[in-house]
């Protein structure tokens, strides 16, 4: 079984999404497990702030590293050998072949 743990400010949306279609069937058949962490648990203040303005100005907001690191450390404590995949618009496209490579590596090392 592959275990997925997702850090998100909208974990309830992810759980809704996973309750339908292929993800739903994979969960029901025990092929995967899915857990989430609410990033706002790691907010820097009582307002639940986890974002900040980009360095050097400009439009938009970015995730504060303090919140991201604390959430990641908590998730990694549960599964220290797990792989971390950070989705980014500037990153490499996650292809089916790359996903299969992750599965194969996890299966070989017993990390599933």
BADRENKOL-833510 format. One record per residue (C-alpha): residue number from 1; residue in three letters; x, y, z. Coordinates in steps of 0.1 Angstrom, whole numbers. Layout:
<atoms>
<atom><k>NUM</k><r>Ala</r><X>X</X><Y>Y</Y><Z>Z</Z></atom>
...
</atoms>
This chain:
<atoms>
<atom><k>1</k><r>Unk</r><X>0</X><Y>0</Y><Z>0</Z></atom>
<atom><k>2</k><r>Unk</r><X>12</X><Y>35</Y><Z>-8</Z></atom>
<atom><k>3</k><r>Unk</r><X>7</X><Y>61</Y><Z>19</Z></atom>
<atom><k>4</k><r>Unk</r><X>1</X><Y>97</Y><Z>9</Z></atom>
<atom><k>5</k><r>Unk</r><X>3</X><Y>126</Y><Z>34</Z></atom>
<atom><k>6</k><r>Unk</r><X>-7</X><Y>160</Y><Z>20</Z></atom>
<atom><k>7</k><r>Unk</r><X>1</X><Y>194</Y><Z>36</Z></atom>
<atom><k>8</k><r>Unk</r><X>-27</X><Y>219</Y><Z>27</Z></atom>
<atom><k>9</k><r>Unk</r><X>-47</X><Y>249</Y><Z>38</Z></atom>
<atom><k>10</k><r>Unk</r><X>-77</X><Y>231</Y><Z>24</Z></atom>
<atom><k>11</k><r>Unk</r><X>-75</X><Y>194</Y><Z>36</Z></atom>
<atom><k>12</k><r>Unk</r><X>-113</X><Y>191</Y><Z>36</Z></atom>
<atom><k>13</k><r>Unk</r><X>-113</X><Y>198</Y><Z>-2</Z></atom>
<atom><k>14</k><r>Unk</r><X>-87</X><Y>171</Y><Z>-7</Z></atom>
<atom><k>15</k><r>Unk</r><X>-108</X><Y>146</Y><Z>13</Z></atom>
<atom><k>16</k><r>Unk</r><X>-139</X><Y>155</Y><Z>-7</Z></atom>
<atom><k>17</k><r>Unk</r><X>-120</X><Y>150</Y><Z>-40</Z></atom>
<atom><k>18</k><r>Unk</r><X>-107</X><Y>116</Y><Z>-28</Z></atom>
<atom><k>19</k><r>Unk</r><X>-142</X><Y>104</Y><Z>-20</Z></atom>
<atom><k>20</k><r>Unk</r><X>-150</X><Y>101</Y><Z>-58</Z></atom>
<atom><k>21</k><r>Unk</r><X>-135</X><Y>84</Y><Z>-88</Z></atom>
<atom><k>22</k><r>Unk</r><X>-102</X><Y>66</Y><Z>-90</Z></atom>
<atom><k>23</k><r>Unk</r><X>-89</X><Y>78</Y><Z>-57</Z></atom>
<atom><k>24</k><r>Unk</r><X>-121</X><Y>66</Y><Z>-40</Z></atom>
<atom><k>25</k><r>Unk</r><X>-117</X><Y>31</Y><Z>-55</Z></atom>
<atom><k>26</k><r>Unk</r><X>-80</X><Y>29</Y><Z>-46</Z></atom>
<atom><k>27</k><r>Unk</r><X>-88</X><Y>39</Y><Z>-10</Z></atom>
<atom><k>28</k><r>Unk</r><X>-117</X><Y>14</Y><Z>-7</Z></atom>
<atom><k>29</k><r>Unk</r><X>-95</X><Y>-14</Y><Z>-21</Z></atom>
<atom><k>30</k><r>Unk</r><X>-66</X><Y>-6</Y><Z>3</Z></atom>
<atom><k>31</k><r>Unk</r><X>-42</X><Y>2</Y><Z>-25</Z></atom>
<atom><k>32</k><r>Unk</r><X>-34</X><Y>37</Y><Z>-10</Z></atom>
<atom><k>33</k><r>Unk</r><X>-39</X><Y>56</Y><Z>22</Z></atom>
<atom><k>34</k><r>Unk</r><X>-44</X><Y>93</Y><Z>24</Z></atom>
<atom><k>35</k><r>Unk</r><X>-39</X><Y>116</Y><Z>54</Z></atom>
<atom><k>36</k><r>Unk</r><X>-37</X><Y>154</Y><Z>56</Z></atom>
<atom><k>37</k><r>Unk</r><X>-22</X><Y>181</Y><Z>77</Z></atom>
<atom><k>38</k><r>Unk</r><X>-38</X><Y>215</Y><Z>81</Z></atom>
<atom><k>39</k><r>Unk</r><X>-10</X><Y>241</Y><Z>75</Z></atom>
<atom><k>40</k><r>Unk</r><X>-28</X><Y>266</Y><Z>96</Z></atom>
<atom><k>41</k><r>Unk</r><X>-19</X><Y>245</Y><Z>127</Z></atom>
<atom><k>42</k><r>Unk</r><X>15</X><Y>260</Y><Z>122</Z></atom>
<atom><k>43</k><r>Unk</r><X>5</X><Y>296</Y><Z>119</Z></atom>
<atom><k>44</k><r>Unk</r><X>27</X><Y>324</Y><Z>132</Z></atom>
<atom><k>45</k><r>Unk</r><X>-2</X><Y>341</Y><Z>150</Z></atom>
<atom><k>46</k><r>Unk</r><X>-37</X><Y>337</Y><Z>163</Z></atom>
<atom><k>47</k><r>Unk</r><X>-52</X><Y>348</Y><Z>130</Z></atom>
<atom><k>48</k><r>Unk</r><X>-39</X><Y>316</Y><Z>113</Z></atom>
<atom><k>49</k><r>Unk</r><X>-14</X><Y>335</Y><Z>91</Z></atom>
<atom><k>50</k><r>Unk</r><X>8</X><Y>312</Y><Z>71</Z></atom>
<atom><k>51</k><r>Unk</r><X>16</X><Y>334</Y><Z>42</Z></atom>
<atom><k>52</k><r>Unk</r><X>38</X><Y>365</Y><Z>36</Z></atom>
<atom><k>53</k><r>Unk</r><X>45</X><Y>390</Y><Z>8</Z></atom>
<atom><k>54</k><r>Unk</r><X>72</X><Y>380</Y><Z>-17</Z></atom>
<atom><k>55</k><r>Unk</r><X>107</X><Y>391</Y><Z>-10</Z></atom>
<atom><k>56</k><r>Unk</r><X>114</X><Y>423</Y><Z>-30</Z></atom>
<atom><k>57</k><r>Unk</r><X>78</X><Y>432</Y><Z>-34</Z></atom>
<atom><k>58</k><r>Unk</r><X>54</X><Y>424</Y><Z>-62</Z></atom>
<atom><k>59</k><r>Unk</r><X>20</X><Y>409</Y><Z>-63</Z></atom>
<atom><k>60</k><r>Unk</r><X>8</X><Y>377</Y><Z>-47</Z></atom>
<atom><k>61</k><r>Unk</r><X>16</X><Y>358</Y><Z>-15</Z></atom>
<atom><k>62</k><r>Unk</r><X>40</X><Y>330</Y><Z>-6</Z></atom>
<atom><k>63</k><r>Unk</r><X>39</X><Y>303</Y><Z>21</Z></atom>
<atom><k>64</k><r>Unk</r><X>59</X><Y>312</Y><Z>51</Z></atom>
<atom><k>65</k><r>Unk</r><X>89</X><Y>289</Y><Z>55</Z></atom>
<atom><k>66</k><r>Unk</r><X>83</X><Y>285</Y><Z>93</Z></atom>
<atom><k>67</k><r>Unk</r><X>48</X><Y>270</Y><Z>87</Z></atom>
<atom><k>68</k><r>Unk</r><X>60</X><Y>248</Y><Z>58</Z></atom>
<atom><k>69</k><r>Unk</r><X>90</X><Y>234</Y><Z>77</Z></atom>
<atom><k>70</k><r>Unk</r><X>71</X><Y>228</Y><Z>109</Z></atom>
<atom><k>71</k><r>Unk</r><X>43</X><Y>209</Y><Z>91</Z></atom>
<atom><k>72</k><r>Unk</r><X>68</X><Y>189</Y><Z>70</Z></atom>
<atom><k>73</k><r>Unk</r><X>88</X><Y>180</Y><Z>101</Z></atom>
<atom><k>74</k><r>Unk</r><X>56</X><Y>167</Y><Z>119</Z></atom>
<atom><k>75</k><r>Unk</r><X>47</X><Y>147</Y><Z>88</Z></atom>
<atom><k>76</k><r>Unk</r><X>82</X><Y>133</Y><Z>84</Z></atom>
<atom><k>77</k><r>Unk</r><X>83</X><Y>122</Y><Z>121</Z></atom>
<atom><k>78</k><r>Unk</r><X>56</X><Y>97</Y><Z>112</Z></atom>
<atom><k>79</k><r>Unk</r><X>74</X><Y>83</Y><Z>82</Z></atom>
<atom><k>80</k><r>Unk</r><X>111</X><Y>94</Y><Z>82</Z></atom>
<atom><k>81</k><r>Unk</r><X>121</X><Y>75</Y><Z>50</Z></atom>
<atom><k>82</k><r>Unk</r><X>92</X><Y>90</Y><Z>29</Z></atom>
<atom><k>83</k><r>Unk</r><X>97</X><Y>110</Y><Z>-3</Z></atom>
<atom><k>84</k><r>Unk</r><X>87</X><Y>146</Y><Z>-3</Z></atom>
<atom><k>85</k><r>Unk</r><X>72</X><Y>160</Y><Z>-35</Z></atom>
<atom><k>86</k><r>Unk</r><X>68</X><Y>198</Y><Z>-37</Z></atom>
<atom><k>87</k><r>Unk</r><X>46</X><Y>210</Y><Z>-65</Z></atom>
<atom><k>88</k><r>Unk</r><X>57</X><Y>242</Y><Z>-80</Z></atom>
<atom><k>89</k><r>Unk</r><X>48</X><Y>261</Y><Z>-113</Z></atom>
<atom><k>90</k><r>Unk</r><X>86</X><Y>262</Y><Z>-120</Z></atom>
<atom><k>91</k><r>Unk</r><X>91</X><Y>225</Y><Z>-113</Z></atom>
<atom><k>92</k><r>Unk</r><X>94</X><Y>195</Y><Z>-135</Z></atom>
<atom><k>93</k><r>Unk</r><X>61</X><Y>180</Y><Z>-148</Z></atom>
<atom><k>94</k><r>Unk</r><X>51</X><Y>149</Y><Z>-127</Z></atom>
<atom><k>95</k><r>Unk</r><X>46</X><Y>123</Y><Z>-154</Z></atom>
<atom><k>96</k><r>Unk</r><X>32</X><Y>88</Y><Z>-152</Z></atom>
<atom><k>97</k><r>Unk</r><X>67</X><Y>74</Y><Z>-157</Z></atom>
<atom><k>98</k><r>Unk</r><X>81</X><Y>95</Y><Z>-128</Z></atom>
<atom><k>99</k><r>Unk</r><X>52</X><Y>84</Y><Z>-105</Z></atom>
<atom><k>100</k><r>Unk</r><X>58</X><Y>48</Y><Z>-114</Z></atom>
<atom><k>101</k><r>Unk</r><X>95</X><Y>52</Y><Z>-105</Z></atom>
<atom><k>102</k><r>Unk</r><X>85</X><Y>65</Y><Z>-71</Z></atom>
<atom><k>103</k><r>Unk</r><X>62</X><Y>34</Y><Z>-66</Z></atom>
<atom><k>104</k><r>Unk</r><X>89</X><Y>11</Y><Z>-77</Z></atom>
<atom><k>105</k><r>Unk</r><X>115</X><Y>26</Y><Z>-54</Z></atom>
<atom><k>106</k><r>Unk</r><X>91</X><Y>25</Y><Z>-25</Z></atom>
<atom><k>107</k><r>Unk</r><X>82</X><Y>-11</Y><Z>-32</Z></atom>
<atom><k>108</k><r>Unk</r><X>118</X><Y>-22</Y><Z>-34</Z></atom>
<atom><k>109</k><r>Unk</r><X>128</X><Y>-5</Y><Z>-2</Z></atom>
<atom><k>110</k><r>Unk</r><X>97</X><Y>-15</Y><Z>17</Z></atom>
<atom><k>111</k><r>Unk</r><X>86</X><Y>21</Y><Z>23</Z></atom>
<atom><k>112</k><r>Unk</r><X>51</X><Y>16</Y><Z>12</Z></atom>
</atoms>
